[in-house]
Amino acid sequence: MKLRNIIFVPILLFCIIGAAQTASITGIVLDGENNPLPNTEISSGTTRTFSDDTGFYLMELVSDVETTIIFSHIGYQKVILENLLLNTNETLEFNPVLKSNALQVDEVTITANGNRKPMEVLSISPEKIRKIPGANAGVENILKLLPGVTSNNELSTQYSVRGGNYDENLVYINEIEVYRPFLIRSAQQEGLSFVNSDLVQDVMFSPGGFQAKYGDKLSSVLDITYKIPTSKSIKGDFSFLGANISMDTRSKNKKLSSTSGFRYRNNSLLLNSLQTQGSLKPSFTDFQSYVTYQVTNKFSLNFLGNLSINNYKNEPGRRQTNFGTIADPRALTIFYEGKENNRFATELGALKANYFVNENTTLKLISSLYHTTEEEYSDIIASYALGEVDSDLASANFGQSTNNRGVGSQFNRARNDLDALIFNLTHKGTHQKDKTLWEWGIKYTHEDIRDQLRESEFIDSVGFSIRPPRTPFTNNQPEEPFVAPLEAYQSINALNFVKTNRFSAFLQMGTRTEWKSNLLYYNLGIRAQHWTVSGQNVEKISQTIISPRAQFAIKPKWKRDMLFKIATGLYQQPPFYRELRDSTGTINPRVDAQKSFHIVAGNEYSFLLWDRPFSLTSEGYYKKLTQVNPYTLEDVRIRYGANNNAEAYVYGAEFRLNGAFVPGTESWVSLGYMETKENRDNRGYISRPTDQRLKLGILFQDYIPNIPDLKMYLNLVYSTGVPGGSPSYADPYIFQNRLRDYKRADLGISYIFADKNKTFDPNHWLHSFKELSVGFEIFNLFNNQNSITNTWVRDVDSKNEYAVPNYLTSRVLNLRLQMRL
């Protein structure tokens, strides 16, 4: 591929993703009594390695090529893994059992699609996560390129899946559930994703129809596995947006290992590209560590710790937004006074104990404590003028606002404090018998929320304070004096102390069998939860739910590699604290769990094209939702009605083509269509805030054949506009306007000086680097003007109210240095 392709491919949008040309296989070698077997030789052609004292091994393979791997040890029968074909950067976990008293030859066939998950889970390579550019690079950056995942705000790491909202997604790290801050209302206030990409080993994602072992949410599961290091290393990632430093350690006796990461991020580079100018001081700091200690061959301990502090300080100055049409251009000019101070501090500590009873049974005990203190303090006075735009090219004031007509001011004040403590205690177990795997679990959760809401908004138009739109009043001035006190246009004042105790449990069974020479997979499970809500001046209410779930897949014995799958079940979401709190801040403990009946059907077709592996995945889905708790969405802030007065539906279809379009790379193009509507109080069906109709996501990597170390990474997103931008007090049955379509492209170009395939002599200055790359990134490559909310202002002459877009970031250049020692 020639250099000119790098220019033409983004324009043609025929794009994909890539990475290095290797894959990995890892695991623990065991003997017949389920004890680790050290010094086992693992060989593949001329490549060989040995398991360590704990039985652990790791081998790198050439991707996209069929491989046979042999596990051998003196006195034990060999284990042969045949026909292994992995995608680029894919990691397969395989734990062989070598027996000394019986002939054992395991033949495991993995198709061109690699380590296929036959049910409903998508595996994402950590290398893609770390390489692909984005304003918020990381796991969520990749998820947003999937067909059923929606996020029209590059400053946010939150996402909605198949019509759900941000609160309907489960996130686990090594089976430990993690949480997001509560009070964040704007993506500008967000900082780092909880997931540290430098610590990640595996990423699994399910957009619906997931198994019973996952919790009670309506939309999706993101299941992250942090790595257990096998050697010492230090890695750094530096850019104009901040710095990430991670370190892997392992003790001499190989029993204690840890992977830790420190991250600092400053979003000034991105926020300064917004139209609002001023003094912005956003800083986000995070430290995480995952520690593993192998107490005995059968007992191990894991610890996950996290400390995160987000500080957002903003003193806005001036903003001018031009909008309207060519024939009637208009401008909104705003002058600000005051400042905004937000602080979010979170801590998480989790301890996990693993006991391997025998080669068939494993028991786990997990405890975690999550604590967050959040402060949202702001006093912002905005004086605005609505006028025309000087379009005379010869004028000295070209582009400036003239003939101001709409003049007014707005005062926003907030004093919000939240303190939340969440404790979890979980037992999980697995038992393997023949080809059937039984899994079970029981969990206790205690939530203690202390929340004080104090918000108000005053609007002044040419000296007259505007009263709330929903409060009737009579004003006969000047005949009669109007003596009613000043009242905020919008206000909330609430103090809540709420406690929730939850007991949940699940049981599931998964197996693989043959039916008329066809491979058949199925998983059957059931979940249950009982919870009690109580608190200060809150009625004590208890409720119980039961949720059956099932997944089926069949791989016909055809010449073509096809897999058909279907998943169904009842998914219920008991209310968390925010879902109990209505728009006035009042707690309603009688809110029921939202219910969603899922049915998901799909097909995976794996094939070879140009002697390289490709896969076409297609899925269709339908969700019927009842007892829906309606909500409003403004930027990233969700506010619920705290009732169950609606029903809804979601349906859609998705397609994703991935494969080695360019030799040595993996690529994908995804396309999705979705519709979701709700019916409130039998008033008829209207679009929900997440009604994202069309979504196109493309990832692409390229390199110059003559300079293969010069690589390009590109991602592109196009999605149609979602309903939104209406005033927060508006009736959604009256205001059903949509935001503009979201279009964005992020480009990264880097040169690799050193990596695992490019080493140097001891005397060379690059010898000490295991990895070193330098490059640049261009965010919003085509400088598209995307918006997520509107500012509503009045024209005193025409009495019209105008929706002025609040634009997101424009084109930004970022330099980046990545290294590993």
N, C-alpha and C positions, 0 to 999 in steps of 0.2 A: 504494500500500500504506500503510495507516494505522499510526499509532503502536502501536495494540494488537497488530498483527501481530508486532511485535518481541517481545512477551511470549508470544504464543501459539505462534509458529513453533518455538522450541526445544522446547516441551512436545510438540508434534505430531511433532517429528523430521522435518519435511518441509523439509530444509535443503539449502543449496547454497553456492557460493562466488562472489565477484565481485571486480571491480576496475574500473579506469578503462575508458572506452568507446573506446579507441584501440588500434591495432596498428601495427607497424613493418615496413618493408622496408629492407634494407641490403645492401651488397656493394661490389664494386670493378668499375668500368667499364673494359673492356679494348678495345684495338684489334685488328686482324687479326693482329698480330705478338705478341700477348699482353703488350703494354706498357700501363701505366695511362693512361687517357685523361682528363685534367683538363678542367674547365669544361664537362662534359656536362650538358645540361639534363634534369632528371627532372621530369615534370609529371603531375599527376592532377587534372583539372578546374581549379579555381582555385588549387590547391596546387602549388608548384614549389620545387625546390632545385637545387643544382649540385654536381657532384663536385669534390673538392679536388685538390691537386697530385699526390696518390698515387692518384687515381681513386676514392677512397672516397666513399660517399654514405650518407645516412640520411634516410628520410622517414617521417613519421607519417601514418597513414591512419585513417579512421573504420572501426571494426570492424563486422562482421556486415552489411556492405553491399558489393555487387559493385562493383569498381573496375577501370578501365583505366589503365595507366601507360605513358607514352611516354618513351623515351630518345632524345634527338636531339643532334646535334653537326654544325656546318657542315663539309661535305665527307664526311660519313659517312651511310650509310643508317640509318633509324630502326629501333629495336627496340621492338615493342609487346607489352606483357604484358597479356593480356585475361582477363576473368572472374575476377579475383582477389578471393577472399572469405576474410578472416582472422578468427579468433576474437579476443576481447578480450585485449590484452596479448601476442598472438602476434607472433613475429619471424620473418620470412621472409628467408633469404639468397639473393640472386639476383645472379649475376655476368654481365651481358650483354656480348657481343662485337659491337662496331660495325665493320662493314667498309666500305671506301670503293670497292671495285671490283665489288661484286655486290649484288643486291637481297636483303635479309635482313629478314624479318618473322617474328619468333618469337611464336607464340601459345601461351601456357601457360595451361591451364585447371586451376584449383584449386577443389575442390568446397567445399560448405558446411562441411566439417570442417577447412578451412584447409590448412596445409602438412602434408599427410598423409604419414607415413612408411609405405610399403607393406609393410614387413617386420614387424619385431617390436618397434620402439622407440617408447616413449611420450615425448612432449615435454611439459615442465612449465614454465609461465611463471615467470620470476624474480620478478615482482611478487606472485604468490601466495605465494611462499616468504617474501618480506619482510613481508607483511601479516598472514598468518594467525597467530593467537596460539598459544602453547604454552610449556610449561615449558622446553623446549629448542627454541625457534623456529629454523627453518632448513630446509634441504633434507630432512633426515630426518623432520622434523615433517610434511611433506607426504606423503612416501613411506609413512608409517605409516597414512595414510588410504586407501591403495590396497588392493584386496581380497586380494591375495596376499602382502602384507607384514605381518609380525607384530612387535609390540613391546609387552609388557605392563608397561613400566616407563618412566614419563615422565621420569625423571632420566637416562636413557641415550639416546645417539644411535645405538646399535647396533640392528640389525634382522635378522630372518630372513625369507627369501623362499621360499615354496612348500615348506616342510618342511626347508629347509637351516638351518645354524647361522650364527653371526656371522662365522665365518672363511671362509665360502663366497661372499662378495660382492666383486666387483672395483670399485675406485673409481679413476677417472682425472680429472685436471685438465689440460686441453689436451694430452692424449695421454701424460701423465706419471702413472705409477702411484703412488698414495700408500698409506701404511700407518698402522695404529693401534698404540697402546701394547700391550705384551705382558702386563704383570703385573696390570692392573686387575681386581679381583675383585668390586667393588661399584659400582653405578651412582653412588653418592654420591661416589666418587673421580673420576668422569668430569667433564670440564669442557666445553670447546668442541669442536664438530665441526671437523674439518680444513677443511671448506668454509666460506669466508667469503661469506655470501649477498650482501653489498654489492658484491662484485666480479664476480658471476655475470652472464653474458649468456645462456647456453643451458644447459638441463638435459635430458639424455636418459636414459631408464631402460628397461632390459629385464629382466623377471622370469624369463626363460628362453628357450631356443631361439635364443640370440644368435649373431652371425656369428663366423667363424673369426679375424677380426682382433683380437678380444678374447681375453684371457688364459685360462689354464687354471684355472678355478674351476667349481664345480658349480651355482651358483644364479642369480646376477644380475650385471648391469653397471650402474654409475652413471657416466655420462660427462658431465663438467662442462666447460664452456668459459668461461674468464674473458674479460672484455671488453677491447677495444682502444679506449681513450677517443678521442673526437673533439673534446673541449673540456675546459677546466679546471673543476673543481667540488670542493667539500668537503661531505661528508655526515656527519651525526651521528645516533646513535640511543642515547638515554639512558633508563634505567629503574632501579628498585630492585635489579635483578639485575646491573647493570653498565653498561658504555658501549662503543659501537662507533663508531669514527671512520675514515672512508675518504676518500681523496683521489685524484682523477684529474688527470693532467697531460699536456700535449702541447707540444713545442717549437715555436718559430716556424717552422722549416723543415718541420714536420710529419713528421719522420723518427723522432723519439724520443717515445715515449708510455709512460705507466705508470699502473697502478691499484694502490693500496696500502691496507692496512687494519690498524688496531690495535684489538684487542678486549681488554676486561677483564671478567671475570665473577666474581661472588661469590654462591654458592648459599645463603648463610645464610638468606635469606628463605624458601626452600623447605625447607631442612633443619630449620629451627626449627619447622616444622609437623609434624614426625615425633614419635612418642611418646617417643623417647629424648631426654632433656634433658641439656644439658651445654654445654661450650665448643667451638663449631664454628668453624673458621677456614679455610674452603675458598676459595682464590683461583686463578684461571686466567687466564693472559696469553698473547696470541698476536699476532704481527706477520707479515704476508704482503705480498709485492709481486710483481706480474707486469709485466715491462718488455719493450717491443717496440722494436726499432731496425731501420728500413728502410735497409739498407746501399746497395742499388741497387734498380732496378725488379724485378730477378729474385731478389735475395738478401736475406733478413731473418733477424734473430736474436731469440729470445725467452728470457727468464730468469724462472724462478719460484723465489722464496726464501721460506722459512718458519722461524720460530723460535717455539717454544711451550714454556711452563713451567707445569706444574700442581702446585700445592702443596695438600695436603689434611692439615690438622691437626685432630685430634679428641680431646677429653678428655670422654668421656661421664660423666654423673653419675647419673641415675636414670631408670627407666622403669617404667610400670605399663600392662599390657595386659589389658583385660577380654575374656573370651571365654566359650565354652560356650553354654548354652541359657537360656531364661527360667526354666525350672524348676530348672536347676542352673548358676547363673552362677559363673564362676571368674575368678581374677585372678592374673597373674604379675607380681611386683614384683622388680626387679633393681636392685642398687646396684653402681656401677662404680668401679674405681680404675685408674689408669694412663692411657696416652695412645697415640695412633696418629699417626705421621708418615709420609706418603707423598709422594714427589716424582718427577715424570716430566718430563724435559727432552728435547725432540726438535728436530732441525734437518734441513732439507731444502734442497738447492740443485740446480737443474736448468737445463741450457742446451740450447736447441733451435735448430737451423739449418734454414732452409727455402730450397730452391733451385727456382725455377720454370724448368724447362728450356725449355718452350714452353707453348702453351695446352692441351696434352694431357698433359704429364708434369710431375710434381712429386716431388722427392726431399727426404727429411728425415733428420737425424741428431740423436738425443736422448741426452743423458747426464744421469744424476742420482745423487746421493749422499744417503742417508738415514742419520741417526745418532740413536740414542736411548739415554739412560741413565736407568734406573728404580730407585728405592729404595722398599722397602716395609718399614718398621720399626714394630713395635707391641708393646706389653706391656699387655694388658687383663685385669684380674681382675674377674669378674662373680659377685656373691653373690646368689642368687635365693631367693625364697620363693613357693611355690605354695599358694594359699588360696582361700577363698570370698569373694564380694562381698556387702557389706552392702547389701541391697535395701530396707531400711526407709526410706521417704521421710521419716519423722519423726526418723530418727537423725542425730546430729551427724556420724557417720562414713559417711553415705550415699555409696555408690560406692567406698568404700575396701576394701582387702583385710583379711579377718579369718580366724581359725582356720587359720593357716598350718600346712601339713602337709609338703609337699615342700620340703626345705631343702637347699641345696648350693651349690657354687661351681665356677667354671670359670676356668682360666688359659690364655689364648691368647698365644703369642709368635711373632713373625715377624721374620726378618732376611734379606730377599730382595733380591738385587742382580742387575741385568741390564744388559749393554752390547751393543748390536746395531749393526752397520754393514752397510748394503746398498748395493751399487753396481750401476747398470744402464747399459748402452750399447746403443742401439737404432738400427737403420736401417729406415726405412719409405719406401715409394714408391707412387705411383698413376699409372696411364696410362689415358686416356680415348680410346677409338676408336669413333666413331659413338655408339651407345647402350650400349656395353659399357664397364664400368669394371673394370680390373684393379688389385688391391691386393696388396702383398707386404710382408714384414718379417722381420727377423732380430734376435735379442736375446741379449745375454749378461748374466747376473746373478751376482754374487758376494755371498754372505751369510756374515758372520762373527759368531757369537753366543757370548757369554760370560755364563754364567748360574750363580748360586749360590742354591740354595734351602735355607732353614733354617726350618722351621715345626714347631710342637709345640702340642698341646692336652692339658691335664691337667684331669680332672674329679674333684671331691671331693664325696662325699655323706655328710653328718653325720660328718666326720672320717675317712672311708675313701676312699682313692684307687681309682678304678675303672680296671681294666686294659683293654687293647684288646679289642674284641669278637671278633676273629678269632684271638687267641692262646690256645690251650688251656693250662690250668694247674690244679694241684690245691691246694686250700686246706683243711687239716684243723684249723684253729684252733678252740678253744684247745688241743686235744690235742697238736698239733705246731706249733711256731712257723713262721711263714711268713717266710722270710728273703730272698726274691727282691727285687732292687732295684726301686725305683719306675720305672714305665714310662709314657710318655705314651700317652694314649688314642688319639691320632693323631699321627704325626710324619713329616716328610720331611727328608732331609739329602742334598743332591746338589750336585756341582760339575761343570759341563759346559762344554766348549769344542768347538764344532761349526762346521764350515765346509761350505758347499754351493756348488757351481758349476753353473750351469744354462745350456744353450743351447736356444733355442726359435726357431721360425720358422713363418710362415703364408703361404699363397697363396690368394687368393679372386678370383672373377669374378662380377660382377653385371651384369644386363642387363635391358632392357625391350623387349618386342616385342608384336606383335599376332597373335592366333590366332582366326580366324573372327570378326573384328570385336571381339573382347574383348582388353582390355589384360592382358598377362601379364608379371609380374615374377619373377625368380628370382636366387638367389645361391648359388653353390657354392664351398666352401672346405675347406681341410685345415690342421690344425695338427700340429706335432711338438715334442717336448721331450726332451732328454737331460740328466740331472743326476747328480751324484756327491756323496755325503755322506761326510765324513771328519772326524777330530778326535782330540782327546786321549783315548786308551783307547776309541776308536770305530772299528769295522771300516769299511774303505773299500768302499762299495757304489755301483754305477752302474746306472741303469735308463733305459729309453726308452719313450715312448708316442707314439701317433699317433691323432689325433681328427678324423674327417671330419664336416662340418656342411653343412646345406642349408636354405634358406628359399624358399618359393614363395608367390606371391599372384596372384590373378586378379580383375580388375574387369570383370564382365559388362557388355555394352552393353544395360542395362536402363533403364527409366524411373526405377526406384528406384536410388538411389546405394548400391550394395553393394560390399563388398570382402571376399573370402574368402582366408584365408591359412593356411599350415601350415608348421611348422618341425620339423626333426628332426636328430639327430646324436648323436655320442658325446662326452660331456663328462667330462674326467678332471682330477683335482686331485692333483698330486704333493705329498707331505707337506712342509709348512713346519716350522719348528723345533718349535712347540708340538705338532704332530701326531706328531713323533718321540719325545716325552717322555711316559712313562707316569705313572700316579698316584703312583709312588714317586720320580719324578724321573729314572729311568734312560732313557738314549737307546737306541732300537732303530733302527738305520740301514736295516733290511730292510723297513720299512713301505712297502707298495706304494701307488701312486696309487689313490684311490677313483674308481670308474667310475659314470657315470650315463647311461643312454640316455634321451633326451628325445623326446617327440612332443607338439607343441602345435598345436592347431587352433583357429581363431577366425574371427570375422565382425565387420565394422564396417558399421553401417547409419547413413548420414547422411541427415537429412531436415529439412524446415522445418516448424515448428509455431508458430502465431501469428506467421508471417512472420519467425521467428527460427531460427537454426541449432541443431540438436540432433544428438547422436551416441550410438548405443547400441553398446557394445563387449562382446562375449561371447567367452570362451575356455574351452576344456577342455584338460587336460594330464595326462600320465602319465609317471612317471619310474621306471625300473627301476635300482636301485643294487646294485652288487656290490663286493667287496673293501672293505666299509665299515669304517671305523675308529670303533668306538663311543666315546661320550663321556658325561660327566656335566655337567650345567649347574646351577650354583648362583648365583643372581643373574645376573651377566654373566660369571662365570668358567667357562671350559670346560677340562675335564681329560680327556685322551684315554686310551684303553687301549693305544695304540701297537701295535695289531695289526690284522689285517684278517679278523676272525673273524665277520663278520656280513654279511647281505644285507638289503636294504630296498626299499620301494616308496613312491611318493607318487602320489596322484591327486586331482583337484579340478576345480572349475568356478568361473568368475568372471564377474561382470556389472558394467558401469559405465555409467551414464547421465549424460551431461553436456550442458549447453546453456544457453541464455539464458532460464532460467525467469523471471528478473526482467530487464526491458529494460536493456541496457547491462552485463550481468554474464555471467559463465560460471559454471556450477554443476555439481556432480556428486554422485551417490549411488552407492556401490559395495557389492557383496555378494559374498562368497566362501565356498565350502565346500571343505575339504581334509581328507584323512586320510593319515597316514604312519606306517608300522610297520616294525619290524626284527626279524630272527631271528638271535639270537646262538648260535653253536655248536649249531645245530639244536635249540634248546630251545623253539621256537615263536615266533610273531609277537606282539610287544607294542608298545605305543605308544612312539614316540620322544619325546625331551624337547620337540620342537617341534610335537607333534601338535595343531595349532590347528584345531578343527573348523569353527566358524562365525565369520565376521568381517563386521561392518557398519561402514562409514566414510562420514561425511557432512560436506560442507563447505557453508557458507552465508554469503552476504553480503546485507545489506539496507540500505536507507537510507530516510529520510523524504522523500517527494516534495516537500513544502513546504520542507524543509531538506536538500537533497541532499548537502550537505557533512558531514552527520552520518551516519556509516556504522557498521555493525555487522558483525563477522566472528565466525564461530562454527565450531568443528569438534567432532564427536562421534564416539566410537569405542565399539563394543561387540564383545567377542570372548569366546568360551567359554574356560574355564580349560585350561591346558596341564598335562601331567604334571609333577610337581615337588613340592618341599617335603619330600621324604623325607630321612632322615639321609644324609650323604655316603658313608658306608660301606655303605649298604643295598643288597641285591640287588634290581635293578629288576624281577625276576620275582616278587618278593614284595610290594614296595611299588609299587603302581600307582595311588596316589591322585592327584587333580588339585587344582590351585589353584582358587580361586574365580574366577568370571567377572570380566573386566576391563571396567569401565564408566567413561567419562570424558568430560567436556565442558569446553572452554575457550572463553571469550567475550572479545571485544575490542570496545570502542566508542571511536571517535575522531572528532574534528572537524578538518576540513581547512581551515586558514586560507589556504594558498597552495599551488598546484601548477601544472602546465603549462597547465591550462585556466582558471586563476584568477590573473591578474597585476594589478599595481597601478601607479599613477603614481609617478614618481621622488620625489615629496614624501611619499609614504605610508611609514609605518614598516615595512610588509611588502614594500616594493619589492625589497630586497636578497635576499629569500628566494625561491628557485625552488620549494622545497617546505617546508611547515611544518604539522605536525599534532600534536595533543595528545590523549591519551586514557588509558583505563585498561583493564586486563585482569583477568579473574577466572579463575584456574586451578582445575580441579576444581569446576565451578560447582555441582553437586548434592552435593558433599562425600561422594562414594562412598568406601568403605573398600576399597581394593585392596591385595593383598599379592603378594609375589614369592617369599618364602621363609618357612620356619617355624623357630622355636626349639623344640628338643625338650628337655623336662624330665620328671623322674620324680616320682611320688607314692609316698612311702615306705610309706604305709599300704596302698594298693591294688596297688602294684607296677606301676601302669600308666604308660605314657609318653605325654605329651600333646604335640600339635603346636600351638604357639602362633603365630598369624600375625604376621609382621613387616609392619606396614602401611606403605604408601607415603604420599605427601604428602596432606594434607587441603586444604580450600579456602584459597586465597591470593589477596590483592589486590595488583596491581602497577600502578604508574603509568608512563607511557611518553611520551617526547617524541622526535619524528623531525623532522629538518630537513636542508635542502640549500641551500648557497649557490652 
